[in-house]
Amino acid sequence: MRGRCTVLPDPNSLYGPLDPAPEAGYENAPPRMGFFTDTSVCIGCKACEVACKEWNGVPESGLDLLGMSYDNTGALTANSWRHVAFIEQPRPAGHGAAPADVLGAPVDAARPVDAGPQFLGMPGAQPPGRGTGVEERTDFRWLMMSDVCKHCTHAACLDVCPTGSLFRTEFGTVVVQEDICNGCGYCISACPYGVIDQRKDDGRAWKCTLCYDRLGAGMTPACAQACPTESIQYGPLGELRERAAARVETLHERGVPEARLYGHDPNDGVGGDGAFFLLLDEPEVYGLPPDPVVTTRDLPKMWKRAGLAALAMAAATVAAFVGGSS
């Protein structure tokens, strides 16, 4: 008898369907929709932040000068469902040795020092020419990223919500029904990305809905509609993943070896994200966890062990009473 080869699952993967809408009980669900954010063409204009606030009626966050370059939003909050992060890195615009980046490692160690100015292939732009002095200039590299709720395939916030305020839509996205949120805050601690937040004046949880009302009407979410460089792209998730893979390959061919995708892999610790990103550095540089895992992954094992412990204690108690009476 021929032996069988057993392939062990990835320890970070969860079991079950990778299409969350049918898993949630929707019959004949439409294709899963999501965001692909290409940070290499983000110009930090914050049009996405403004469009999100205007369409969804999100309260203003106030003018907080945080002293972090132009990033005055600071983070995703109950009043900021889109957050454009600005990261400054010392980096030569032309020749010369690459200085250390914010993590202390060489920014461009894999790139030849005489390769000239790095061109990311932004629409309508051309590489700076030689003989203009740019080869001798040392400048900052700006990394910009419009962050948002990831709409995880395996969403821990859904697992812990006691009221059903959080629900899965037919498009595979995750939405908060604020009218039945009791402000318990369980979803906040459950989110592996730190996305969900409570509004101080009412205590309820708020986050990106991926413009659920617009999706139902066949419209593009407000942030993607307003993005002038198409850094934020919206569409069927399968098509976005193919487009993202092609974009990474193009950037690698253009001399940007550090380009990578984040949140696109359905075998990662959250089953893949409905909103994923093209990054130009390590995830930690952008404030993203390098290996996110759904926080409720071990709950079944925990409840099983707790049940076994309770049974053992009950058995010991019964045995003590029986032994004492005899």
C-alpha positions as CSV (number, residue, x, y, z in Angstrom):
1,M,0.0,0.0,0.0
2,R,1.4,3.3,-1.1
3,G,1.9,5.8,1.7
4,R,0.1,9.2,1.7
5,C,1.9,12.5,2.1
6,T,0.3,14.8,4.6
7,V,0.7,18.5,4.1
8,L,0.5,20.4,7.4
9,P,-1.4,23.7,7.3
10,D,0.4,27.0,7.8
11,P,0.3,27.7,11.6
12,N,-1.0,31.2,10.9
13,S,-3.9,30.1,8.7
14,L,-7.4,29.5,9.8
15,Y,-9.6,26.9,8.4
16,G,-12.8,27.4,6.4
17,P,-14.0,29.2,3.3
18,L,-11.9,32.1,2.0
19,D,-15.0,33.9,0.6
20,P,-16.5,35.5,3.7
21,A,-19.9,36.5,2.3
22,P,-21.1,32.9,1.6
23,E,-19.6,31.9,4.9
24,A,-21.9,34.5,6.6
25,G,-24.9,33.0,4.9
26,Y,-25.4,35.1,1.8
27,E,-26.8,33.1,-1.2
28,N,-25.7,34.3,-4.7
29,A,-23.5,36.9,-3.1
30,P,-21.8,39.3,-5.5
31,P,-18.0,39.2,-5.9
32,R,-16.0,40.2,-2.9
33,M,-15.1,43.9,-3.1
34,G,-12.2,45.7,-1.6
35,F,-9.4,48.3,-1.8
36,F,-5.9,48.1,-3.3
37,T,-3.8,51.0,-2.1
38,D,-0.6,51.6,-4.1
39,T,1.5,53.8,-1.9
40,S,4.1,54.4,-4.6
41,V,1.7,56.9,-6.2
42,C,0.3,58.5,-3.1
43,I,1.0,62.2,-3.0
44,G,-0.3,62.8,0.5
45,C,-3.0,65.2,-0.6
46,K,-5.5,63.9,2.0
47,A,-8.4,64.0,-0.5
48,C,-9.4,60.6,0.7
49,E,-9.6,61.8,4.3
50,V,-11.8,64.7,3.3
51,A,-14.1,62.7,1.0
52,C,-14.6,60.1,3.7
53,K,-15.6,62.7,6.3
54,E,-17.9,64.5,3.9
55,W,-19.8,61.5,2.6
56,N,-20.1,59.6,5.9
57,G,-20.7,62.6,8.1
58,V,-17.7,61.9,10.2
59,P,-17.0,64.7,12.8
60,E,-14.0,66.8,12.4
61,S,-10.9,65.8,14.4
62,G,-9.8,69.3,15.1
63,L,-6.5,70.9,14.1
64,D,-4.0,69.0,16.1
65,L,-0.4,69.9,15.3
66,L,1.3,66.7,16.3
67,G,4.8,67.8,15.2
68,M,5.0,64.7,12.9
69,S,5.8,66.4,9.6
70,Y,2.4,66.8,7.8
71,D,0.7,63.9,9.5
72,N,-1.7,65.8,11.8
73,T,-4.3,63.0,11.8
74,G,-1.9,60.8,13.7
75,A,-3.8,57.5,13.4
76,L,-7.1,55.8,12.5
77,T,-9.7,56.9,15.1
78,A,-13.4,57.0,15.5
79,N,-13.3,60.4,13.8
80,S,-10.7,59.5,11.1
81,W,-11.7,56.5,9.1
82,R,-8.9,57.2,6.6
83,H,-5.5,58.2,7.7
84,V,-2.7,59.4,5.4
85,A,0.6,58.6,7.1
86,F,3.7,60.6,6.3
87,I,7.1,58.9,6.9
88,E,10.3,60.8,6.3
89,Q,13.5,58.9,5.6
90,P,17.0,60.3,4.9
91,R,17.8,59.1,1.4
92,P,20.1,60.3,-1.4
93,A,18.3,61.5,-4.5
94,G,21.3,60.5,-6.7
95,H,24.8,59.2,-6.2
96,G,26.5,58.4,-2.9
97,A,26.2,55.9,-0.1
98,A,22.7,55.3,1.2
99,P,22.2,56.7,4.8
100,A,20.4,54.8,7.5
101,D,16.6,54.8,7.4
102,V,14.3,55.2,10.4
103,L,14.9,51.5,11.4
104,G,18.7,51.9,11.3
105,A,19.3,49.6,8.3
106,P,20.6,50.8,4.9
107,V,17.6,52.1,2.9
108,D,18.9,51.0,-0.5
109,A,21.5,48.4,0.1
110,A,20.5,46.3,-2.9
111,R,20.7,49.3,-5.3
112,P,24.0,50.2,-6.9
113,V,25.4,53.5,-5.5
114,D,25.9,54.7,-9.1
115,A,22.5,53.8,-10.3
116,G,21.3,57.4,-10.4
117,P,18.0,58.8,-9.2
118,Q,15.4,56.3,-8.3
119,F,12.2,56.5,-10.3
120,L,9.0,55.0,-9.0
121,G,7.1,55.2,-12.3
122,M,4.5,57.7,-11.0
123,P,1.9,58.7,-13.7
124,G,3.0,61.7,-15.8
125,A,6.5,61.9,-14.2
126,Q,9.9,61.2,-15.7
127,P,13.2,60.5,-14.0
128,P,15.3,63.6,-13.2
129,G,18.0,64.2,-15.7
130,R,21.7,64.2,-15.1
131,G,23.8,67.3,-15.2
132,T,21.2,69.2,-13.2
133,G,22.9,68.9,-9.8
134,V,20.4,66.3,-8.6
135,E,23.2,63.7,-8.5
136,E,24.9,65.5,-5.7
137,R,21.8,66.4,-3.6
138,T,20.9,64.5,-0.4
139,D,17.3,64.7,0.5
140,F,14.5,63.0,2.3
141,R,12.4,60.2,0.9
142,W,8.7,60.6,1.6
143,L,6.7,57.4,2.2
144,M,3.0,58.1,2.2
145,M,0.1,55.7,2.8
146,S,-3.6,56.1,3.1
147,D,-4.5,53.6,5.9
148,V,-8.0,52.2,6.4
149,C,-9.8,49.3,8.0
150,K,-8.6,46.0,6.5
151,H,-12.0,44.3,6.3
152,C,-10.3,41.0,7.3
153,T,-11.4,37.6,5.9
154,H,-11.4,36.3,9.5
155,A,-12.4,39.3,11.5
156,A,-12.0,39.0,15.3
157,C,-14.2,42.0,15.8
158,L,-17.1,40.0,14.5
159,D,-16.3,37.1,16.8
160,V,-16.4,39.2,20.0
161,C,-19.3,41.6,19.4
162,P,-22.1,40.6,21.8
163,T,-24.9,42.7,20.2
164,G,-24.4,41.9,16.5
165,S,-23.5,45.5,15.9
166,L,-20.7,44.4,13.7
167,F,-21.8,42.4,10.7
168,R,-20.5,41.0,7.4
169,T,-22.1,42.5,4.3
170,E,-22.9,40.7,1.0
171,F,-19.7,42.3,-0.5
172,G,-17.5,40.6,2.2
173,T,-16.9,43.8,4.1
174,V,-17.3,44.5,7.8
175,V,-19.7,47.2,9.0
176,V,-20.6,48.7,12.4
177,Q,-24.3,49.4,13.1
178,E,-23.8,52.2,15.5
179,D,-27.5,52.2,16.6
180,I,-27.1,48.9,18.4
181,C,-23.5,49.3,19.6
182,N,-23.5,49.2,23.4
183,G,-20.0,50.6,23.7
184,C,-18.5,47.5,25.4
185,G,-15.2,48.0,23.5
186,Y,-14.5,44.3,22.9
187,C,-14.0,44.8,19.2
188,I,-11.3,47.4,19.9
189,S,-9.0,45.1,21.8
190,A,-9.8,42.2,19.3
191,C,-8.6,44.0,16.2
192,P,-5.1,43.0,15.3
193,Y,-4.5,46.3,13.4
194,G,-5.8,48.7,16.0
195,V,-8.3,50.1,13.6
196,I,-11.6,50.4,15.6
197,D,-12.0,53.2,18.1
198,Q,-14.6,54.6,20.5
199,R,-16.0,58.1,20.1
200,K,-15.5,60.0,23.3
201,D,-18.8,61.8,23.4
202,D,-21.0,58.6,23.1
203,G,-18.6,55.6,23.7
204,R,-19.7,53.7,20.6
205,A,-17.3,52.0,18.1
206,W,-16.7,53.5,14.7
207,K,-14.6,52.6,11.6
208,C,-14.6,52.5,7.8
209,T,-17.7,50.9,6.3
210,L,-16.1,50.8,2.8
211,C,-19.1,53.1,2.0
212,Y,-21.6,50.3,2.2
213,D,-24.4,52.6,1.1
214,R,-22.5,53.5,-2.1
215,L,-21.7,49.9,-2.8
216,G,-25.3,48.9,-2.7
217,A,-26.0,51.6,-5.3
218,G,-23.2,50.4,-7.6
219,M,-21.0,53.5,-6.7
220,T,-17.3,53.7,-5.9
221,P,-16.4,54.5,-2.3
222,A,-15.9,58.1,-1.6
223,C,-12.1,57.9,-0.9
224,A,-11.3,56.0,-4.1
225,Q,-13.5,58.3,-6.1
226,A,-11.6,61.4,-4.8
227,C,-8.1,60.0,-5.1
228,P,-6.4,62.0,-7.9
229,T,-3.5,59.5,-8.6
230,E,-5.6,56.3,-8.3
231,S,-3.5,55.3,-5.4
232,I,-6.7,53.9,-3.8
233,Q,-8.3,51.5,-6.2
234,Y,-11.6,49.8,-5.7
235,G,-13.1,46.7,-7.3
236,P,-13.5,42.9,-7.1
237,L,-10.8,41.6,-4.8
238,G,-9.6,39.0,-7.2
239,E,-9.0,41.5,-10.0
240,L,-7.2,43.9,-7.6
241,R,-4.8,41.2,-6.5
242,E,-3.9,40.5,-10.1
243,R,-3.4,44.2,-10.8
244,A,-1.3,44.6,-7.6
245,A,1.0,41.7,-8.6
246,A,1.6,43.2,-12.0
247,R,2.4,46.6,-10.4
248,V,5.0,45.0,-8.1
249,E,6.6,43.3,-11.0
250,T,6.7,46.6,-12.9
251,L,8.4,48.4,-10.0
252,H,10.9,45.6,-9.6
253,E,11.8,46.0,-13.3
254,R,12.2,49.8,-12.8
255,G,14.7,49.3,-10.0
256,V,12.6,49.4,-6.9
257,P,13.3,46.0,-5.3
258,E,11.8,46.9,-2.0
259,A,8.3,47.1,-3.4
260,R,6.1,44.4,-1.8
261,L,2.4,43.6,-1.1
262,Y,0.9,43.6,2.4
263,G,-2.4,41.9,3.3
264,H,-2.9,40.2,-0.1
265,D,-2.1,36.6,1.0
266,P,-5.2,34.5,1.8
267,N,-3.0,32.2,3.8
268,D,-1.8,34.8,6.3
269,G,-3.0,35.1,9.9
270,V,-6.2,36.8,9.1
271,G,-7.1,34.9,5.9
272,G,-6.1,37.9,3.8
273,D,-7.4,41.4,3.9
274,G,-10.2,43.1,1.9
275,A,-8.0,46.2,1.9
276,F,-4.4,45.5,1.1
277,F,-1.4,47.6,0.2
278,L,1.7,48.0,-1.9
279,L,4.5,49.2,0.3
280,L,8.0,50.5,-0.3
281,D,9.5,49.4,3.0
282,E,8.9,47.0,5.8
283,P,5.3,47.1,7.3
284,E,6.6,48.3,10.7
285,V,7.8,51.5,9.0
286,Y,4.2,52.3,8.2
287,G,3.0,51.3,11.6
288,L,1.6,48.0,10.4
289,P,2.1,44.6,12.2
290,P,4.5,42.4,10.3
291,D,2.6,39.2,10.9
292,P,-1.0,39.9,12.0
293,V,-3.0,37.0,13.4
294,V,-6.7,37.1,14.2
295,T,-6.9,37.5,17.9
296,T,-9.7,35.0,18.4
297,R,-7.9,32.1,16.7
298,D,-7.2,30.2,19.9
299,L,-10.7,30.8,21.5
300,P,-12.0,27.3,20.7
301,K,-8.9,25.7,22.3
302,M,-9.2,28.0,25.3
303,W,-12.9,27.2,25.9
304,K,-12.2,23.5,25.5
305,R,-9.4,23.6,28.0
306,A,-11.6,25.7,30.4
307,G,-14.4,23.1,30.0
308,L,-12.1,20.2,30.8
309,A,-10.7,22.1,33.8
310,A,-14.2,22.7,35.1
311,L,-15.1,19.0,34.6
312,A,-12.0,18.0,36.5
313,M,-12.8,20.3,39.4
314,A,-16.4,19.0,39.5
315,A,-15.2,15.4,39.5
316,A,-12.7,16.2,42.3
317,T,-15.4,17.9,44.3
318,V,-17.8,14.9,43.9
319,A,-15.0,12.5,44.8
320,A,-14.2,14.5,48.0
321,F,-17.8,14.5,49.1
322,V,-18.2,10.8,48.4
323,G,-14.9,10.0,50.1
324,G,-15.8,12.1,53.1
325,S,-19.3,10.6,53.6
326,S,-17.9,7.0,53.5
